[in-house]
Amino acid sequence: MTNADLVITAKWIVTVSGDVLERSAVVIHDGKIIDILEQGRLSERYIADISMSLDDHVLMPGLINLHTHAAMSLMRGLADDLPLMTWLQDHIWPAEKQVLSERFVREGSLLGCAEMLAGGTTCFADMYFYPHSVAEAVMQAGMRANIGLVVLEFPTSYASDADDYLLKGLEARDRWRNHELLTSSLAPHAPYTVENQNFEKIITYAEQLGLGIHTHLHETKDEISQSLERFGVRPLQRLASLGLLGPGFLAAHCVHLEPEEMEMLAAFGCHVAHCPASNLKLASGIAPVTDLLGIGVNIGIGTDGTASNNRLDMFAEMRLAALLAKGTSGNAAALPAWQAVEMATLGAARALGLDDKIGSIEVGKCADLIAVRIADTQTLPCYDPVSHLVYAAGREHVTHTWVAGELRYQKLDGHQGVYANIEPSELKEITTAWQSRLSEFK
């Protein structure tokens, strides 16, 4: 007999890497999956400290939010129904000028972590100021995160210029670089906010430190027009000529792409973070996801921040991504449910260079798992659990969230959610305090 920390049995196990298993179990020890087997074989092989039976549930890998700004959870609904540049220049940037601080970022990020854990997200790729404050919130929540070290040209309360952003970001990274749940990327905000010489510095640091690069790209038509006027080329071509493209390059949005640009992303092995709800809400457009997938570009799914989406809801994003792909292509078979789930798990893990650790339920991988209850009238009958995850279930059906084998969120009877390390009263105090300060910018 072998000792284990935790055994979870479930009606269905969606491994993502292979078949859907029925009446099977996942065995966990030291935060990792050590076995996946039929329920009937458990008693003869393992003795577990904790055994959990989820007879009405789908057990699946934790969702990975591939592009967000967690601290902006404090700006949820602040300036709705506005185009991107008006939203940024007239509302978001002025608000940030007044409130941006270590405390704002730490408390906003904690609020975002709580929302994500309750909705089945176990890992996210962030891009914001004061990355050490993001890290503090993530560590309190017990989540996994890739923390972007943001770079801009213009000054904020965080940094004075691009060199200062880089210096402070890399110093922050040194504080957590050995933490098992935290990784980093260099995060130049966008081509329209970073100069060529600073992109070149970013490339050098990325190569020397083995870091990925995470940026906004081709989000709006205005972005492309400005690049043509100022540089004579479209943003992607400019970044390609500077040497940024490669397997470590993650481009958020990619709404407006020419066929040759899609081929370029595929040829360089780049990754795309598809943010369908944010792109629709800001009227930026719809990314050509089916075309990108068709030529082999790896795509994950992100929510963007709640200031431009209002929800950090990966279930909603999966459903929207699948439906948009069908509607824009005229092909009902485009982006089927299994592919949407894969994009939100293993595809995102691949984009972060973490696919050897997370993104699927496999022996040897970290036990980042969620349980989704399929037993209510609005989710029954269930003929295909993978289809249900995309088209029928929602974040409200998530009952358990584990990160590295540790239970970080559980929904108790009566629909009350309990966090391992976050008090609901703390979140209430955070939202009340910041809402009064931000109301003038709505």
C-alpha positions in Angstrom: 0.0 0.0 0.0 1.2 3.5 -0.8 0.4 6.6 1.2 -1.1 9.6 -0.4 -2.2 13.0 0.8 -5.4 13.3 -1.1 -7.6 11.1 -3.3 -10.4 12.6 -5.3 -13.0 10.4 -7.0 -15.4 11.9 -9.5 -18.2 10.9 -11.8 -16.2 12.3 -14.7 -12.5 13.3 -15.1 -11.7 15.5 -18.0 -8.0 15.1 -18.4 -7.7 17.4 -21.4 -4.6 15.4 -22.4 -6.7 12.3 -23.3 -10.0 10.7 -22.8 -12.8 11.6 -20.4 -12.7 9.0 -17.6 -15.8 7.8 -15.7 -15.9 6.7 -12.1 -12.2 7.2 -11.7 -9.8 8.8 -9.1 -6.9 11.1 -9.0 -4.2 10.4 -6.4 -2.2 13.3 -5.1 0.9 13.5 -2.9 3.2 16.4 -2.2 1.1 18.6 -4.5 1.5 16.4 -7.5 -0.6 13.8 -9.3 0.9 10.4 -8.7 -1.8 8.2 -10.2 -5.1 8.1 -12.1 -7.0 4.9 -11.8 -10.5 3.3 -11.6 -12.3 3.8 -8.3 -12.5 0.1 -7.7 -8.7 -0.3 -7.6 -8.1 2.4 -5.0 -8.5 0.3 -1.8 -5.9 -2.2 -2.9 -3.2 0.4 -3.7 -3.5 3.6 -1.6 -4.1 4.8 1.9 -5.0 8.5 1.8 -5.0 11.1 4.5 -8.0 12.7 2.9 -10.5 11.1 0.5 -13.1 13.1 -1.3 -16.0 11.6 -3.3 -17.6 13.9 -5.9 -20.3 11.7 -7.4 -22.1 14.6 -9.2 -19.0 16.4 -10.5 -16.6 16.9 -13.3 -13.0 17.0 -12.2 -10.9 19.0 -14.6 -7.6 21.0 -14.7 -7.8 24.4 -13.2 -8.5 27.2 -15.7 -5.7 29.5 -16.7 -6.6 33.2 -17.4 -3.9 34.0 -20.0 -4.3 37.8 -19.9 -5.6 40.1 -17.2 -4.9 43.0 -14.9 -6.1 41.7 -11.6 -5.7 44.9 -9.6 -8.2 46.6 -11.9 -10.9 44.6 -10.2 -11.3 47.8 -8.1 -12.4 49.6 -11.4 -15.2 47.1 -12.3 -17.8 49.1 -14.2 -16.0 52.4 -13.7 -16.4 53.7 -17.2 -18.6 51.4 -19.3 -19.7 51.6 -22.9 -16.7 53.6 -24.2 -14.2 52.9 -27.0 -10.7 51.8 -25.9 -8.7 55.0 -26.3 -11.5 57.2 -24.8 -11.8 54.7 -22.0 -8.1 54.7 -21.3 -7.2 58.4 -21.8 -10.2 60.0 -20.3 -11.1 57.6 -17.4 -8.7 54.8 -16.6 -5.3 56.7 -16.8 -6.6 59.7 -14.9 -8.0 57.4 -12.2 -4.8 55.5 -12.0 -2.9 58.8 -11.6 -4.9 59.5 -8.5 -5.0 56.1 -6.8 -2.2 54.0 -8.0 -0.1 52.7 -5.1 1.2 49.5 -3.6 -1.9 49.2 -1.5 -4.2 49.7 -4.4 -2.5 47.0 -6.4 -2.3 44.5 -3.5 -5.9 44.9 -2.5 -7.2 45.0 -6.0 -5.2 41.9 -6.9 -6.5 40.1 -3.9 -10.1 40.9 -4.9 -9.3 39.6 -8.4 -7.7 36.4 -7.0 -10.8 35.7 -4.9 -13.1 36.1 -7.9 -10.8 33.8 -10.0 -10.5 31.1 -7.4 -14.3 31.0 -6.9 -14.7 30.7 -10.6 -12.3 27.8 -11.1 -9.2 29.8 -12.2 -6.0 28.5 -10.6 -3.4 30.4 -12.6 -3.3 33.8 -14.4 -1.0 35.9 -16.4 -1.0 39.4 -15.1 0.2 42.8 -16.4 0.2 45.7 -14.1 2.2 48.1 -11.9 3.8 47.3 -8.6 4.4 43.6 -9.4 5.6 42.9 -5.9 2.2 43.9 -4.6 0.5 41.5 -7.1 2.8 38.8 -5.8 1.8 39.5 -2.2 -1.8 39.1 -3.1 -1.2 35.9 -5.1 0.8 34.3 -2.3 -1.9 35.1 0.2 -4.6 33.6 -2.0 -2.4 30.6 -2.7 -2.8 30.8 -6.5 -0.4 30.3 -9.3 0.5 33.3 -11.4 2.8 34.6 -14.2 3.5 38.2 -13.1 4.2 40.6 -15.9 6.9 43.2 -15.3 5.2 46.1 -17.0 7.2 48.6 -19.1 6.0 52.0 -20.4 7.6 55.3 -21.5 5.5 57.7 -19.5 5.8 58.2 -15.7 3.4 56.9 -13.0 3.6 56.8 -9.3 5.4 53.4 -9.8 8.2 54.4 -12.1 9.6 57.4 -14.0 10.6 56.0 -17.4 11.2 52.7 -19.2 14.5 52.1 -17.5 13.0 52.6 -14.1 10.1 50.2 -14.9 12.6 47.6 -16.0 14.8 48.1 -12.9 12.0 47.9 -10.5 10.3 45.0 -12.2 13.5 42.9 -12.2 14.2 43.8 -8.6 10.7 42.7 -7.7 11.2 39.4 -9.6 14.3 38.7 -7.5 12.0 38.5 -4.4 9.8 35.7 -5.7 11.8 34.0 -8.4 12.2 30.8 -6.3 8.6 30.7 -5.2 7.0 27.5 -6.6 3.7 29.2 -7.6 5.2 32.3 -9.2 6.8 32.9 -12.6 7.5 36.2 -14.5 7.5 37.7 -17.9 8.6 41.0 -19.3 5.4 43.0 -20.1 5.9 46.0 -22.5 2.4 47.5 -22.4 2.0 47.8 -26.2 3.8 49.0 -29.3 2.2 52.4 -29.0 3.6 53.0 -25.5 7.1 51.6 -25.9 9.9 52.9 -28.1 12.2 50.8 -30.2 15.3 51.2 -28.0 13.4 49.9 -25.0 12.0 47.0 -26.9 15.6 46.1 -27.7 16.5 46.2 -24.0 13.5 44.0 -23.2 14.7 41.4 -25.7 18.2 41.4 -24.2 16.8 40.9 -20.7 14.3 38.2 -21.9 17.2 36.2 -23.5 19.5 36.6 -20.6 17.0 35.7 -17.9 14.9 33.2 -19.9 11.7 35.2 -19.6 8.8 35.4 -21.9 7.4 38.6 -23.3 3.7 39.5 -22.8 2.2 42.5 -24.6 -1.0 43.9 -26.1 -1.0 43.7 -29.9 -3.3 44.6 -32.8 -6.1 45.3 -30.4 -7.7 48.2 -32.4 -7.6 49.7 -35.9 -6.4 53.0 -34.4 -3.3 51.2 -33.0 -2.4 50.0 -36.5 -3.1 53.4 -38.1 -0.8 55.1 -35.6 1.9 52.6 -36.2 1.7 53.1 -40.0 1.8 56.9 -39.6 4.7 56.9 -37.1 6.9 53.9 -38.1 5.7 53.2 -41.7 4.8 49.6 -40.8 2.1 47.7 -38.9 2.9 46.9 -35.2 3.5 43.2 -35.7 6.0 43.9 -38.5 7.8 46.4 -36.4 8.1 44.0 -33.5 9.3 41.3 -35.9 12.0 43.6 -37.3 13.2 44.3 -33.7 13.5 40.6 -33.0 10.7 40.2 -30.4 8.8 37.3 -32.0 9.5 33.8 -30.9 8.2 30.9 -28.8 8.3 33.1 -25.7 6.2 35.8 -27.2 2.6 36.1 -25.9 0.3 38.6 -27.8 -2.9 39.6 -26.2 -6.0 40.3 -28.4 -4.7 40.1 -32.0 -8.0 41.3 -33.3 -6.9 42.9 -36.6 -4.5 40.6 -38.5 -3.8 40.2 -42.2 -3.2 36.6 -43.5 0.5 37.1 -43.7 0.6 38.3 -40.1 -1.1 35.2 -39.0 1.5 33.2 -40.9 4.2 35.2 -39.2 2.9 34.3 -35.7 2.7 30.7 -36.7 6.2 30.6 -38.2 7.8 32.2 -35.1 5.9 29.9 -32.7 4.2 32.8 -30.9 1.1 32.5 -28.7 -2.1 34.5 -28.6 -4.3 35.4 -25.6 -7.9 35.6 -27.0 -10.1 38.0 -24.9 -13.4 37.8 -26.6 -15.6 39.6 -24.1 -13.3 42.6 -23.6 -12.8 42.9 -27.4 -16.6 43.0 -27.9 -17.3 45.4 -25.0 -14.7 47.9 -26.2 -15.9 47.5 -29.8 -12.4 46.5 -30.8 -13.6 43.6 -33.0 -13.4 39.8 -33.1 -10.1 38.0 -33.3 -9.7 35.6 -36.3 -9.3 32.6 -34.0 -10.4 29.8 -36.4 -7.9 31.0 -39.0 -5.1 31.2 -36.4 -5.9 27.7 -35.1 -6.1 26.4 -38.6 -2.4 27.3 -39.3 -1.2 26.0 -35.9 -1.0 29.1 -33.7 -1.3 28.2 -30.0 -4.2 30.2 -28.4 -5.2 30.5 -24.8 -8.1 32.5 -23.4 -8.0 35.5 -21.2 -10.6 37.8 -19.6 -8.6 41.1 -19.7 -9.2 43.2 -16.6 -12.6 43.8 -15.0 -12.5 47.4 -16.0 -13.0 46.3 -19.7 -14.9 43.1 -19.1 -16.5 43.4 -15.7 -16.0 39.7 -14.9 -13.0 37.4 -14.4 -15.1 34.6 -15.7 -13.3 31.9 -17.7 -16.4 29.8 -18.2 -18.1 32.8 -19.9 -15.1 33.3 -22.0 -14.9 29.7 -23.2 -18.5 29.8 -24.2 -18.2 33.1 -26.0 -15.0 32.1 -27.8 -16.8 28.9 -29.1 -19.9 30.8 -30.2 -18.0 33.6 -31.9 -15.9 31.2 -33.8 -19.0 29.5 -35.2 -20.8 32.7 -36.0 -17.9 34.4 -37.8 -16.9 31.3 -39.7 -20.4 30.1 -40.6 -19.2 26.6 -39.5 -21.0 25.1 -36.6 -18.1 22.7 -36.1 -15.6 25.5 -35.6 -13.9 25.6 -32.2 -15.8 22.7 -30.6 -16.2 22.4 -26.9 -13.1 20.2 -26.3 -11.0 22.8 -28.1 -12.3 25.7 -26.0 -11.5 23.7 -22.8 -8.1 23.0 -24.1 -7.4 26.6 -24.9 -8.4 27.6 -21.4 -6.1 25.0 -19.8 -3.3 23.3 -21.7 -3.1 25.9 -24.5 -2.6 28.7 -21.9 -0.1 26.6 -20.0 1.8 26.1 -23.2 1.9 29.9 -23.8 3.4 30.4 -20.3 5.9 27.6 -20.7 4.2 25.7 -17.9 2.7 22.8 -19.9 5.0 20.4 -18.2 3.5 21.3 -14.9 -0.1 22.3 -15.3 -3.0 22.5 -17.9 -4.0 18.8 -17.9 -4.5 15.9 -15.5 -1.5 13.7 -15.9 0.8 11.8 -13.6 3.7 13.9 -12.6 1.9 17.2 -13.0 0.9 19.6 -10.3 -2.5 19.0 -8.8 -4.2 22.3 -10.0 -7.7 21.0 -10.2 -11.3 22.2 -10.0 -14.6 20.3 -9.4 -17.7 21.4 -11.3 -21.1 20.2 -10.1 -23.4 18.8 -12.8 -26.5 17.9 -10.8 -29.0 20.7 -10.9 -32.0 21.1 -13.1 -30.2 23.8 -15.2 -27.4 21.3 -16.0 -29.3 18.1 -16.5 -29.4 15.8 -18.4 -25.7 15.6 -19.3 -24.8 13.5 -22.3 -21.3 15.0 -22.8 -19.5 16.5 -19.8 -17.0 18.4 -22.0 -19.8 20.0 -23.9 -21.5 20.9 -20.6 -18.4 22.7 -19.3 -18.6 25.1 -22.2 -22.3 25.4 -23.1 -24.3 24.6 -19.9 -22.2 25.0 -16.8 -20.9 28.3 -15.3 -18.5 29.5 -12.7 -21.4 29.3 -10.2 -21.1 25.5 -10.5 -17.5 25.3 -9.3 -17.5 23.8 -5.8 -13.8 23.1 -5.2 -10.5 24.7 -6.3 -7.2 23.1 -5.6 -3.7 24.6 -6.3 -0.8 22.2 -6.0 -3.0 19.8 -4.1 -4.1 22.4 -1.5 -7.8 23.3 -1.3 -8.0 27.0 -1.8 -11.7 27.5 -2.3 -14.8 25.4 -1.4 -18.5 26.2 -1.9 -20.5 24.9 1.0 -24.1 24.0 1.2 -26.2 27.1 0.8 -23.9 28.5 -1.9 -21.5 30.1 0.6 -17.9 30.1 -0.6 -15.0 29.7 1.8 -11.4 30.6 1.0 -8.4 29.0 2.7 -6.6 32.4 3.1 -9.1 35.2 2.3 -11.8 36.5 4.6 -14.9 37.9 2.9 -15.0 40.7 5.4 -11.6 41.8 4.1 -12.8 41.9 0.6 -15.9 43.9 1.6 -13.7 46.5 3.4 -11.4 46.8 0.3 -14.3 47.4 -2.1 -16.0 49.9 0.1 -12.9 52.0 0.7 -11.8 52.2 -2.9 -15.2 52.8 -4.4 -15.5 56.1 -2.6 -12.2 57.2 -4.0 -12.8 56.1 -7.5 -16.5 57.3 -8.0 -15.5 60.6 -9.5 -13.9 58.9 -12.5 -17.0 57.0 -13.7 
